[in-house]
């Protein structure tokens, strides 16, 4: 009865928004702006929410959330444009999408790939909305089980799984790249004792390495150098295909979509994780469940659908701890927390008493934002896919300028350019040696969380790792990490193959 009552209030809020032309115009405008922010390297959803927050100061809280959630949804989805078309993810959340999205574009199926990502993203956002409106208290209680050890293990698992999935030949190369990113993340003063580490006396390094210049340099510069050296054949990427995906394709991939959406919601509900981990974990789950895992990384539509469904479903998941606990589930959600407090709304257990219908209003905005994203995505894809017709040697200098602007725009620091260029050159040589770049970037993003939570956990346990084995969630994460590493050893694979032959023989 309680659930039916909640859905009744939800639909009344939805109807009020649908018949409000100003609200709809604001929603479509903010989603469009979010897509632009996500598509341009360096202008992330987090930055979009942060910049738009200052412009919503004079609005009511409900109206401000229409604009902020719109740019959030559009920003997470928009990263797939540049990931598919030019293999430079506009956001970290789209890094997994580029693994199969760009090969699809090189096969002349860029339009189809964009259509699939648009539909998958809309479905993922819709599923996330359903969880917010129905079972958010339950998922919040699960998220409360995470302490410092669990956060460390989850961050470390994200680095290991991205290295495992992206290595072109030897899996240890992906792990080395991830650990290199983890090392880069600890440069600067640590967050617990404020002690400088690997700063070499440079005050610019005391604040740590900014993620955006590292992301742009690691993904952008190797791509630019490779194209200008004629290492990529652009002729395949010039053909145009239909944008609207076939209904049969969506139905056939429905199990993947539902599984990825649930993964995205679950990871989003864990405070502080974010859309990038959701995309990688979902991509790995799709690859493991596939009958043809060898096709992943060569242009498999299932990989694109899995990552994009999960990172957009993560938006709804991130709203659950934000609204019910006051703990942001992702970096953009952290910006939303500041915006809510700016408008006099304090998320947490008392929110349902202070603002009884606020959570249901948020879910109504998410539903309409998913529809706005799908409509605008389909319309914009027909224009953006024309980027494939531009010869890459002519287009890449423009991308280089955007990379410079994107790096400098973050705090207007010239040092970000000094950081972006050497990171890009190192990434280029790593790529030449067969080391994947995505784990390096994931290591930089998750490194601070892994570092601070491990040290905090060891301080609390007085240097003991025993809580890992006494806490159920930590033990499960630990066993998953060990199994992921051991499963890559040839001895394990031979033993598994021998076990399968034995079982077949006994049948």
SEMISE-49242 format. One record per residue (C-alpha): x, y, z. Coordinates in steps of 0.5 Angstrom, whole numbers, plus 500, padded with zeros to 3 digits. Example, Ala and Ser with C-alpha at 12.3 -4.5 7.8 and 13.67 -1.06 7.14 Angstrom:
2
525491516
527498514
END
This chain:
507
500500500
506505502
509503495
503505491
502511495
509513493
508512486
501516486
505522489
510521484
506521478
502527480
509531481
511528474
504531471
505537474
512538470
510535464
505541463
510546466
513549459
518553463
520547467
520543460
524548457
529548462
530541462
531540455
536546455
540543461
540536458
543539451
548543455
550537459
551533452
556538450
560538457
560531456
562530449
568536450
574533453
575536460
568539460
565533465
559532468
562534475
564541472
558542469
554541475
559546479
558551474
551551473
550551481
552558481
547560476
541557480
542561486
536565485
531559483
527555488
530548490
525544485
527548479
534548481
534541481
531540474
537544471
542540475
540533474
539535467
546537466
548531470
544526466
546529459
554530461
554522463
551520457
555526452
562522454
560517449
560521443
567523443
569516446
565513439
567518434
575520436
576514441
577520446
572519452
569526454
569523461
572518465
565514465
565513458
572510458
569503457
565505452
571507447
573500447
568497442
565504440
571506436
572500433
564500431
565507428
571505424
567499421
562505418
557503424
558510428
551512427
548505430
553505436
551512438
543510437
545504441
548508447
543513447
537508448
541504453
543510457
536512457
534505459
539505465
537512467
530510467
532503471
536508476
529512477
525506479
530504484
530511487
523511488
521504490
527501495
532507496
532505504
534498503
540500498
542505503
542500509
547496504
551501503
552503510
556496511
562499507
567502512
575504510
577497508
571496503
572502500
580501499
578494496
573496492
577502489
583496488
578492485
576497480
584498478
585491477
579489473
580495468
587492467
585485466
579487461
583492457
590488456
591487448
596481450
599480457
594482462
600484467
601490462
594492464
596491472
602495471
599501468
593501473
599501479
602507475
596511475
596509483
603512484
601518480
595519485
599519491
603525489
602531493
600532500
596526503
589527506
590525513
597528515
598533510
605530509
608532502
610526497
614526491
613533490
620535489
619542492
614544487
608548490
604546484
604539486
602539493
595539491
596533487
595531480
589534477
585528474
582532468
589534465
591527466
585524462
586529456
593527456
593520457
587519452
588525447
595526445
597519443
591519439
593525436
600523435
597516432
593520427
598525424
603519423
597516419
597510424
589509423
586508417
580513416
576511410
572506414
569511419
566516413
560511412
554513415
549509418
542510421
541512428
535509430
537502433
533496431
527494436
529487435
537489437
534492444
530486445
535481444
540485448
535486454
538481459
545485458
541492459
538489465
544486468
548492467
543497470
542493476
550493477
550501475
545502481
548498486
555501485
552508485
549506491
556505494
558512497
564516493
565510487
562513481
560512474
567510471
567504476
560502474
562502466
568498467
565493472
558492467
563491461
567486465
560482467
558482460
564480457
564474462
557472460
558473453
559466449
564470444
568474449
574474444
569479440
570484446
574490444
573489436
567492436
562488440
555492441
554488447
560492450
557499448
551497451
553494458
558500459
553506457
547502461
551502467
554509468
547512467
544507471
549509476
546516477
540514480
544509485
548515487
542519488
540514494
545515499
545522497
538524499
537518504
544519508
547526505
553522502
554523495
555517491
559520485
563526484
557530480
553528486
558531491
557537487
549536487
550536495
553543495
547545491
542542495
545545501
546552498
538552497
536550504
535543503
539538507
539531505
539525510
534522514
530528516
529530509
523526508
520530514
523537512
521536505
516530504
515529497
522532495
525525493
519523489
520530485
527528484
525521481
520525476
526529474
530523472
525520468
523526464
531527463
532520461
526522455
530529454
536525453
534520448
530525444
536530444
541524443
537522437
537529434
544531435
547524433
545525426
549531426
555529430
556523426
558527421
564528424
566522421
566525415
572530417
579527415
582526422
589529420
585535419
580534425
586532430
589539430
582542433
582536438
589538440
586546441
580543445
584539449
589545451
583549453
579543457
586542461
587550462
580551464
580547470
582553475
586557469
592554471
598554466
601548470
595543468
598544461
605542463
602536466
598534460
603534455
608529459
603525461
601524454
608523451
608517456
602514455
604514447
610510449
606506453
601505448
607503443
609498448
602495448
600497455
593500456
592507458
585506461
587503467
592508468
587513468
582509473
588509478
589516478
582517479
581512484
588512487
586518493
580513495
584507495
590511499
586514504
582509506
587504507
591508511
585510515
583503516
590501518
590507523
583504526
586497526
593499529
596496523
592489523
589487516
584482520
578486519
578484512
577477514
572478519
567483515
563479510
563485505
570486505
572478505
567478499
571483495
578480497
576473495
573477488
580480487
584474489
580470484
581475478
588475479
589468480
584466474
589470469
595465471
596459466
596454471
589456473
587456466
590449465
587446471
580449469
580446462
582439465
576440470
572441465
574435461
573431467
566433468
564432460
568425461
564423467
557425463
END
